[in-house]
Amino acid sequence: MYNLIQAAAATKGGFDWSMIIMIVAMFAIVYFFMIKPQRKRQKEIENFRKSLAIGSKVVTASGVYGTVKSLNEGQPYLTIEIAKGVTVQIDRNYVYAEGSQQPQQQ
């Protein structure tokens, strides 16, 4: 019983730096392995969307391959052709990647 009281008194008065260091280390790990790569990817996507031009091959978020036919400047959407003579309007935020490796149409 005496040892238990002595141990409680010893931990009560001291400041535990190891807990602070562990919390900081956890935040650093989360930042470098999750947040920083995600920000980098978002910047790449944003730069790709800014560089879109008529004739660019794209892939939408839903996996539809197409070619940009109209950028509709000032509008939140662009027009892509997904098959010969078939065009759709899609929100710019849903165009994610260059579709240079489109599947062959039969």
ABEGO torsion letter per residue (X at the ends): XAAAAAAAAAAAABBBAAAAAAAAAAAAAAAAAAAAAAAAAAAAAAAAAAABBBGBBBBBAAGBBBBBABAGBGBABBBBBABBGBBBBBBAAABABBAABBBBBX
